[in-house]
Each structure stands twice: as C-alpha cells, then as structure tokens.
Amino acid sequence: MSERSDRSLRALARRMRVDVTPLRESRDFRLLLGSSLITLLGALFTMVAVPYQVKQLTGSPLAVGLVSMAEFVPMVVCGLWGGAIADALDRRKIVIYSELGLCVATGILLVNALLPHPQVWLLYVAGALSAGFSSVRGPSEQAMINRVVKLDQMTAAYALQGLVRNSAVIVGPAVGGLVVIALGPAVSYGIDMASFLVSLALLVRVRPVPRPQDASPASLRSLAEGVRYAVRRPDLMGTYLVDIAAMAFASSTALFPFLADDLGTPQALGLLYAAGGVGSVVASLTSGWTAHVHRHGMAVIVSAALWGVSVAIAAIMPNVWLVFLFLAIAGGADMVSGLFRGTIWNQTIPDEYRGRLAGIELLSYSTGPMLGDVRAGALAGWGGARFSLGFGGLLCVGAVAAMAAALPRFRRYDARTDEHALAERARRAEQPAAT
C-alpha cells in the first residue's frame, strides 16, 4: 500500500470515528449520560423480570401481553404532560423527582416479589407507574441536553446517547435474563432499585437548569400551543411523520419468534432481537461523518428508505446470519435517521417549546413500533412471517417517498440556511452552553 493511500485511510478513519467532544467539554453532559445509562441498565433488568414473573404466576400469554397495555395510557398521557411541565418548571428537579418515583415503583415490585403470594395486579400497577414516571422524565432530560451541549455538538451528543442506549439494550436483557432465571425476580428488582440510587447521586451533581424565561404554566392550553407550533413547522412534522411511517410499516419484532422457526433456528431468536441494536452501535461508533452533513431532512429520508430496503432484503435471505446482517444494517440506518432527526429538533426548536416538542417526539417514536407490530401480525396471519416482513419493508419505502414528495420544505432543509437554525444559533451565541 502506498504512503498516500495509507494517509487517506487514516483520514477516513478519523472522519468516521465517534466524536467524543461533548463528553470531553461538558461535565453536565457526562453526568446526564452516566445517569441515563445506569437507569436504563436497571430498568432493563426489570423489563425482563416483570413478564417472567407474570408468566410464573399466571401461565397466560394474554396476561403477559397486558403488561404493555397497562403501560400504554400512562406513557401517552404523561409523555404529553411531561413535555408541558418541562417548559414550565425546573427541568433538573423534574428529572430528579421522576427518578425518585421510578425508584418507588420498583420498590413496590421488590416488596411484592418477597411476599409469600405475590399479587399479579401489583405488577400491572407498578408497570403503569414506571411508564408514567419514565415518560415525565424523558422530555425534561432531553430538553436539558440542549442546555449543556453546544449546538454544533448536538449530532455528536445524539450519537453518544445512541451508543450508550443501544449498548445497554444489547447487554441488559441478556444479563437480566440470566439473573432472573438463576436468582429470581426479587434480585432483579433489587438491582434496579440500586441503579436508581446511583443515578440520583449523579443527577444531584448536575448544575441547576432554570426554567425558560416567560414560561407558560403547564396546562392544556400550553400543550395545544406546542402542537400548533409543531404543525406550523413542516421540517419538524417531517421528522415525526417519516419516523412513524417507517416504524409502522417496517418495524416487525413481533415476527421474530415465527421468523426464527421459519429459518429452522428457534435458538437464534435472541440473535434476531439483538441485530438492530448491534447495527445501531456500529452506526454510533462510526458517526463522525455526520458532522459534515447539513441537509438533515434529506439525510432522514435516505436513512429511513434504507431501513425499509434492508428489512425487505432480510425477508428473502436464506439463513439466519444473512437475516441478522440485513436487520443490523436496518438498525444502523434507523440510528442515523435518529441522529439527524435529533439534530433538527435541538438546533431549531426554541427553548420555551423544547419540553413540549420532546413529549411529542416521545410519542412519535413510541407509537410507530406498536403500530408496526400490529401491522406485522395482521399481514403474517395472511401471508406468513417472511411475506409480512418483506412487504412491510417495501411499504416503508413507498411511505417515505410519499412523505418526501409531500413535504418539500423538510426535503430541502439545510442547517446552514434554515431561519430557525440561524435564530437558535444567534440566541446561543449570546448565551453559550454551560460546561
């Protein structure tokens, strides 16, 4: 290899590697990211333990499925309300109080698991409480990130968040499954409670984040104002609508048990579930190039289309490793789409609306996969798991193309010239992010 080629490869490697500048420059970002990682790892232990315990107590698949139903309404209501209070109150306090609430909900699970005869209904109540507190926490935490990280580092910050989140999603359920089977649900809940206490020790060290100036009180009116603001911004609506369409048509995790059977490798079910997370981690680790992209709307469209294409190709692959490969590519594409969606949100949304828009964001990325599993199950009942997976991928590509055609301002969005991005940049120049 020539010296020139070697230099080019080294330059490409530097351009691709994950940018850790937000971690290096912002103490509060380090604390928030560490808190989020510890909380998520503990929550994943509980996520595995609750369905396992419901199955132990009832032996009913329906009873296990109702756990998600118990969490849905609190997630929707508290996600929207959490966004409203994030724009009206001290965001740091909201995150801390929500963390305390999550700790109490897990404490209920722990006490119940230690009873001679654990009660199933308490599992549903605690699950609903956890979903509610988590949904209140999310908008305030995400709105805080923008206050502690510089605007030109937002894409890198999202990549680091994605890396941490997806690494935890890969490791947490695997270790959590071993713990709950070997030691029982009570130990899993105890580990989760301990994780909240460690997370709180980090959160209280985060500098106070004063509420936005001229903040409106949290109310249905302020919530409606946030929705109206989003509707008036085609670039923002594009981020929500493309993501919902992509997930509703091509998210198909409900098919994985049937797909594993169809491939003749039921033991590889965990591999299929992990594929998307593996792809997301790889995309995060090689995300340095994203800092050089400015047409973020088009980047979201291309990434969402690649997600659909990869899912469709996975459906026709002859063995589990090729299916895994294309599902991993799909997960990487979804991660890249998320990076650019997050960049648009954090570089253009005024601080006084950021909490409410974060609540809408939470609903958009939570609703899509739920709709996707319903769609996948219905099509699988008609044509089988592979048909549902492949046809869903193609529908995703068509839906994303339709969104791109219907939302030209989103398609043409450019961070260098967009009026909202320029206004936010000017505001932050007067008030630099805390480090």
C-alpha positions as CSV (number, residue, x, y, z in Angstrom):
1,M,0.0,0.0,0.0
2,S,1.4,3.4,-0.9
3,E,2.0,6.1,1.7
4,R,-0.6,8.3,0.1
5,S,-3.2,5.5,0.3
6,D,-2.3,4.9,3.9
7,R,-2.8,8.6,4.7
8,S,-6.1,8.6,3.0
9,L,-7.3,5.5,5.0
10,R,-6.2,7.2,8.3
11,A,-8.0,10.4,7.4
12,L,-11.2,8.4,6.6
13,A,-10.9,6.5,9.9
14,R,-10.6,9.9,11.8
15,R,-13.6,11.2,9.9
16,M,-15.7,8.2,10.7
17,R,-14.9,7.6,14.4
18,V,-17.4,8.8,17.0
19,D,-16.9,12.3,18.2
20,V,-16.5,12.4,22.0
21,T,-16.2,16.2,22.2
22,P,-19.4,16.7,24.2
23,L,-18.1,14.2,26.8
24,R,-14.8,16.0,27.0
25,E,-16.2,19.5,27.2
26,S,-19.4,19.3,29.2
27,R,-19.3,18.0,32.8
28,D,-23.1,18.1,33.0
29,F,-23.5,16.0,29.8
30,R,-21.2,13.4,31.3
31,L,-23.3,13.3,34.4
32,L,-26.6,13.1,32.5
33,L,-25.3,10.4,30.2
34,G,-24.0,8.4,33.1
35,S,-27.3,8.7,34.9
36,S,-29.2,7.6,31.8
37,L,-27.0,4.6,31.3
38,I,-27.3,3.4,34.9
39,T,-31.1,3.9,35.0
40,L,-31.5,2.1,31.7
41,L,-29.5,-0.9,32.7
42,G,-31.5,-1.3,35.9
43,A,-34.8,-0.8,34.0
44,L,-33.8,-3.5,31.5
45,F,-33.4,-6.0,34.4
46,T,-37.0,-5.1,35.4
47,M,-38.2,-5.2,31.8
48,V,-37.2,-8.9,31.7
49,A,-38.3,-9.8,35.2
50,V,-41.9,-8.5,35.1
51,P,-43.1,-10.6,32.1
52,Y,-41.2,-13.6,33.5
53,Q,-42.9,-13.2,36.9
54,V,-46.3,-12.7,35.3
55,K,-45.8,-15.9,33.3
56,Q,-44.7,-17.7,36.5
57,L,-47.8,-16.5,38.3
58,T,-50.4,-17.0,35.6
59,G,-49.1,-19.2,32.8
60,S,-51.1,-17.0,30.4
61,P,-49.6,-15.3,27.3
62,L,-52.5,-12.9,27.4
63,A,-51.6,-11.8,30.9
64,V,-48.1,-11.2,29.8
65,G,-49.2,-9.1,26.8
66,L,-51.4,-7.0,29.1
67,V,-48.3,-5.7,30.8
68,S,-47.6,-3.5,27.7
69,M,-51.3,-2.4,27.6
70,A,-51.1,-1.3,31.2
71,E,-48.1,0.9,30.3
72,F,-49.5,2.5,27.1
73,V,-52.0,5.0,28.5
74,P,-49.7,6.4,31.2
75,M,-46.9,6.7,28.6
76,V,-49.2,8.8,26.3
77,V,-50.7,11.0,29.0
78,C,-47.5,11.5,31.0
79,G,-45.4,12.0,27.9
80,L,-47.5,14.9,26.7
81,W,-47.9,16.3,30.2
82,G,-44.2,15.8,30.9
83,G,-43.4,17.9,27.9
84,A,-45.7,20.7,29.2
85,I,-44.2,20.8,32.7
86,A,-40.7,20.6,31.2
87,D,-41.3,24.1,29.6
88,A,-42.9,25.5,32.8
89,L,-40.8,24.2,35.7
90,D,-37.2,23.4,36.6
91,R,-36.2,20.5,34.3
92,R,-33.5,19.2,36.6
93,K,-35.9,18.9,39.5
94,I,-38.4,17.1,37.3
95,V,-35.8,14.6,36.3
96,I,-34.8,14.0,40.0
97,Y,-38.4,13.7,41.2
98,S,-39.2,11.3,38.4
99,E,-36.2,9.2,39.3
100,L,-37.4,9.0,42.8
101,G,-40.9,8.0,41.5
102,L,-39.3,5.2,39.4
103,C,-37.4,4.0,42.5
104,V,-40.7,3.8,44.5
105,A,-42.4,1.9,41.6
106,T,-39.6,-0.7,41.6
107,G,-39.7,-0.8,45.4
108,I,-43.4,-2.0,45.0
109,L,-42.2,-4.7,42.7
110,L,-39.5,-5.8,45.1
111,V,-41.8,-5.9,48.1
112,N,-44.4,-7.8,46.1
113,A,-41.8,-10.3,44.9
114,L,-40.8,-11.0,48.5
115,L,-44.4,-11.8,49.6
116,P,-45.4,-15.4,50.2
117,H,-48.0,-15.0,47.5
118,P,-47.1,-12.1,45.0
119,Q,-50.1,-10.3,43.5
120,V,-50.4,-10.1,39.8
121,W,-52.3,-6.8,39.9
122,L,-49.4,-5.1,41.6
123,L,-47.2,-5.9,38.7
124,Y,-49.6,-4.0,36.4
125,V,-49.9,-1.0,38.8
126,A,-46.1,-0.8,39.2
127,G,-45.6,-1.1,35.4
128,A,-48.1,1.7,34.8
129,L,-46.4,3.9,37.4
130,S,-43.0,3.2,35.9
131,A,-44.2,4.1,32.4
132,G,-45.7,7.3,33.7
133,F,-42.6,8.5,35.6
134,S,-40.3,7.5,32.8
135,S,-42.4,9.5,30.3
136,V,-42.4,12.5,32.5
137,R,-38.6,12.2,32.9
138,G,-37.8,11.9,29.2
139,P,-38.8,15.3,27.9
140,S,-37.1,17.2,30.7
141,E,-33.9,15.1,30.4
142,Q,-33.8,15.6,26.6
143,A,-34.5,19.3,26.9
144,M,-31.6,19.6,29.4
145,I,-29.2,18.1,26.9
146,N,-29.6,21.1,24.7
147,R,-28.7,23.5,27.6
148,V,-25.5,21.7,28.4
149,V,-24.1,20.9,25.0
150,K,-23.1,23.4,22.2
151,L,-25.3,23.5,19.2
152,D,-22.6,22.3,16.8
153,Q,-22.1,19.3,19.0
154,M,-25.7,18.1,19.1
155,T,-25.3,15.4,16.4
156,A,-22.2,14.0,18.3
157,A,-24.2,14.1,21.6
158,Y,-27.0,12.2,20.0
159,A,-24.6,9.6,18.6
160,L,-23.1,9.1,22.1
161,Q,-26.6,8.8,23.6
162,G,-27.4,6.2,20.9
163,L,-24.2,4.3,21.5
164,V,-24.9,4.1,25.3
165,R,-28.6,3.3,24.9
166,N,-28.1,0.6,22.3
167,S,-25.1,-1.0,24.1
168,A,-27.3,-1.2,27.2
169,V,-30.2,-2.7,25.2
170,I,-27.9,-5.4,23.9
171,V,-26.2,-6.3,27.2
172,G,-29.0,-5.5,29.7
173,P,-31.7,-8.1,28.6
174,A,-29.1,-10.8,28.2
175,V,-27.6,-10.4,31.7
176,G,-31.1,-9.6,33.1
177,G,-32.4,-12.9,31.7
178,L,-29.6,-14.9,33.4
179,V,-30.2,-13.1,36.7
180,V,-34.0,-13.6,36.8
181,I,-33.8,-17.2,35.9
182,A,-30.9,-18.0,38.3
183,L,-31.8,-15.8,41.2
184,G,-35.4,-14.8,40.8
185,P,-37.4,-11.6,40.2
186,A,-36.7,-10.1,43.6
187,V,-33.0,-9.9,42.9
188,S,-33.6,-8.2,39.5
189,Y,-35.8,-5.6,41.2
190,G,-33.2,-5.0,43.9
191,I,-30.6,-4.3,41.3
192,D,-32.9,-1.9,39.6
193,M,-33.5,0.0,42.8
194,A,-29.8,0.2,43.4
195,S,-29.3,1.6,39.9
196,F,-31.8,4.4,40.7
197,L,-29.9,5.4,43.8
198,V,-26.6,5.6,41.9
199,S,-28.3,7.5,39.1
200,L,-29.7,10.0,41.7
201,A,-26.2,10.5,43.1
202,L,-25.1,11.7,39.6
203,L,-28.3,13.8,38.9
204,V,-28.0,15.9,42.1
205,R,-24.5,17.0,40.9
206,V,-25.9,18.4,37.6
207,R,-26.0,22.2,37.7
208,P,-29.5,23.7,38.1
209,V,-31.3,24.4,34.9
210,P,-33.5,27.5,35.4
211,R,-36.9,27.3,33.7
212,P,-37.2,29.2,30.4
213,Q,-37.9,32.9,30.6
214,D,-41.5,33.9,30.3
215,A,-42.5,30.2,30.7
216,S,-46.2,29.5,30.4
217,P,-47.8,27.5,33.2
218,A,-48.4,23.8,32.3
219,S,-51.9,23.4,31.0
220,L,-53.9,22.0,28.2
221,R,-53.6,25.4,26.5
222,S,-49.8,25.4,26.6
223,L,-49.9,21.8,25.4
224,A,-52.0,22.9,22.4
225,E,-49.6,25.7,21.7
226,G,-46.8,23.2,21.4
227,V,-48.8,21.1,19.0
228,R,-49.7,24.2,16.9
229,Y,-46.1,25.2,16.8
230,A,-45.0,21.8,15.5
231,V,-47.8,21.8,12.9
232,R,-46.6,25.2,11.6
233,R,-43.1,23.8,11.0
234,P,-43.1,21.3,8.0
235,D,-39.5,20.5,8.8
236,L,-40.4,19.3,12.3
237,M,-43.6,17.5,11.1
238,G,-41.4,15.7,8.5
239,T,-39.2,14.2,11.3
240,Y,-42.3,12.9,13.2
241,L,-44.2,11.6,10.1
242,V,-41.3,9.9,8.4
243,D,-40.3,8.1,11.6
244,I,-43.9,7.0,12.3
245,A,-44.3,5.8,8.7
246,A,-41.0,3.9,8.7
247,M,-41.7,2.2,12.0
248,A,-45.4,1.4,11.4
249,F,-44.6,-0.3,8.1
250,A,-41.3,-1.9,8.7
251,S,-40.9,-2.5,12.5
252,S,-41.7,-6.2,12.9
253,T,-40.2,-7.5,16.1
254,A,-43.4,-9.4,16.8
255,L,-42.5,-11.6,13.8
256,F,-39.1,-12.7,15.2
257,P,-40.2,-15.9,17.0
258,F,-42.0,-17.0,13.8
259,L,-39.1,-16.0,11.6
260,A,-36.7,-18.0,13.8
261,D,-38.9,-21.0,13.4
262,D,-39.1,-20.5,9.6
263,L,-35.3,-20.4,9.4
264,G,-35.1,-23.6,11.4
265,T,-33.1,-22.0,14.2
266,P,-35.5,-21.2,17.1
267,Q,-32.5,-21.0,19.3
268,A,-31.4,-17.9,17.4
269,L,-34.3,-15.8,18.5
270,G,-32.1,-13.7,20.7
271,L,-29.8,-13.0,17.8
272,L,-32.7,-11.5,15.8
273,Y,-33.7,-9.3,18.6
274,A,-30.1,-8.1,19.1
275,A,-29.5,-7.4,15.4
276,G,-30.9,-3.8,15.3
277,G,-29.0,-2.8,18.4
278,V,-25.8,-4.2,17.0
279,G,-26.3,-2.1,13.9
280,S,-27.1,1.0,15.9
281,V,-23.9,0.6,18.0
282,V,-21.8,0.3,14.8
283,A,-23.5,3.4,13.3
284,S,-22.8,5.3,16.5
285,L,-19.2,4.3,16.6
286,T,-18.7,5.4,13.0
287,S,-20.8,8.6,13.2
288,G,-18.1,11.2,12.9
289,W,-19.0,11.8,9.3
290,T,-22.5,13.1,10.3
291,A,-21.0,16.4,11.5
292,H,-20.2,17.2,7.8
293,V,-23.8,16.7,6.6
294,H,-26.1,19.8,6.5
295,R,-29.1,18.6,4.5
296,H,-30.5,16.9,7.5
297,G,-34.1,16.4,6.1
298,M,-32.8,14.6,3.1
299,A,-30.5,12.5,5.3
300,V,-33.5,11.4,7.4
301,I,-35.4,10.5,4.2
302,V,-32.5,8.4,2.7
303,S,-31.8,6.7,6.1
304,A,-35.5,5.8,6.5
305,A,-35.7,4.4,3.0
306,L,-32.5,2.4,3.6
307,W,-34.2,1.0,6.7
308,G,-37.1,-0.2,4.7
309,V,-34.9,-1.7,1.9
310,S,-32.8,-3.6,4.4
311,V,-35.8,-5.1,6.1
312,A,-37.3,-6.1,2.8
313,I,-34.0,-7.8,1.8
314,A,-33.7,-9.5,5.2
315,A,-37.1,-11.2,4.5
316,I,-35.7,-13.1,1.5
317,M,-32.3,-14.2,3.0
318,P,-31.9,-18.0,3.1
319,N,-30.1,-18.3,6.5
320,V,-30.1,-16.7,9.9
321,W,-26.7,-14.9,9.6
322,L,-27.7,-13.1,6.4
323,V,-31.0,-12.1,8.0
324,F,-29.1,-10.9,11.0
325,L,-26.8,-8.9,8.7
326,F,-29.6,-7.0,7.0
327,L,-31.5,-6.4,10.2
328,A,-28.3,-5.0,11.6
329,I,-28.0,-2.7,8.6
330,A,-31.6,-1.6,9.1
331,G,-30.8,-0.8,12.8
332,G,-27.8,1.2,11.7
333,A,-29.9,3.2,9.2
334,D,-32.5,3.8,11.9
335,M,-29.8,5.1,14.2
336,V,-28.5,7.5,11.5
337,S,-32.1,8.7,10.9
338,G,-32.4,9.3,14.6
339,L,-29.2,11.3,14.7
340,F,-30.4,13.8,12.1
341,R,-33.9,14.0,13.5
342,G,-32.5,14.9,16.9
343,T,-30.1,17.4,15.3
344,I,-33.1,19.2,13.6
345,W,-35.0,19.2,16.9
346,N,-32.2,20.6,19.0
347,Q,-30.8,23.1,16.6
348,T,-34.1,24.7,15.7
349,I,-36.6,24.4,18.5
350,P,-36.8,27.5,20.8
351,D,-36.0,26.7,24.4
352,E,-39.6,27.7,25.6
353,Y,-41.1,24.9,23.4
354,R,-38.4,22.2,23.8
355,G,-40.1,20.2,26.5
356,R,-43.5,20.1,24.8
357,L,-41.9,19.1,21.5
358,A,-39.8,16.4,23.3
359,G,-43.1,15.0,24.6
360,I,-44.4,14.8,21.0
361,E,-41.2,13.2,19.9
362,L,-41.5,10.6,22.6
363,L,-45.0,9.7,21.3
364,S,-43.8,9.6,17.7
365,Y,-41.0,7.1,18.3
366,S,-43.1,5.0,20.7
367,T,-46.3,4.8,18.7
368,G,-44.6,3.6,15.4
369,P,-43.2,0.3,16.7
370,M,-46.5,-0.5,18.4
371,L,-48.4,0.1,15.2
372,G,-45.7,-1.9,13.3
373,D,-46.2,-5.0,15.5
374,V,-50.0,-4.8,14.9
375,R,-49.4,-4.4,11.1
376,A,-46.8,-7.2,11.1
377,G,-49.1,-9.7,12.9
378,A,-52.1,-9.0,10.6
379,L,-50.1,-9.5,7.4
380,A,-48.3,-12.6,8.8
381,G,-51.7,-14.2,9.5
382,W,-52.5,-13.7,5.8
383,G,-49.2,-14.5,4.1
384,G,-46.7,-15.7,6.7
385,A,-43.8,-14.1,8.6
386,R,-41.4,-13.6,5.6
387,F,-44.2,-12.0,3.5
388,S,-45.1,-9.6,6.3
389,L,-41.5,-8.6,6.9
390,G,-40.7,-8.1,3.2
391,F,-44.0,-6.4,2.2
392,G,-43.6,-4.1,5.3
393,G,-40.2,-3.0,4.1
394,L,-41.5,-2.2,0.7
395,L,-44.5,-0.3,2.2
396,C,-42.0,1.7,4.3
397,V,-40.0,2.8,1.2
398,G,-43.2,3.8,-0.5
399,A,-44.5,5.8,2.5
400,V,-41.1,7.6,3.0
401,A,-41.1,8.5,-0.7
402,A,-44.6,9.9,-0.4
403,M,-43.6,11.9,2.7
404,A,-40.6,13.3,0.8
405,A,-42.8,14.4,-2.0
406,A,-45.5,15.9,0.3
407,L,-43.1,17.8,2.5
408,P,-40.7,19.8,0.2
409,R,-39.5,22.1,3.0
410,F,-38.5,19.1,5.0
411,R,-36.7,17.6,2.0
412,R,-34.8,20.8,1.3
413,Y,-33.9,21.6,5.0
414,D,-30.4,22.9,5.3
415,A,-28.9,23.7,8.7
416,R,-26.7,26.4,7.1
417,T,-29.6,28.5,5.8
418,D,-32.8,27.5,7.7
419,E,-34.2,30.5,9.5
420,H,-35.0,28.6,12.7
421,A,-31.5,27.1,12.9
422,L,-29.9,30.6,12.3
423,A,-32.1,32.1,15.0
424,E,-31.2,29.5,17.6
425,R,-27.5,29.8,16.7
426,A,-27.7,33.6,17.3
427,R,-29.5,33.1,20.6
428,R,-27.0,30.6,21.8
429,A,-24.1,32.8,20.7
430,E,-25.3,35.3,23.4
431,Q,-25.8,32.6,26.0
432,P,-23.1,29.9,25.5
433,A,-23.8,26.4,26.8
434,A,-22.6,25.6,30.3
435,T,-19.6,23.3,30.6
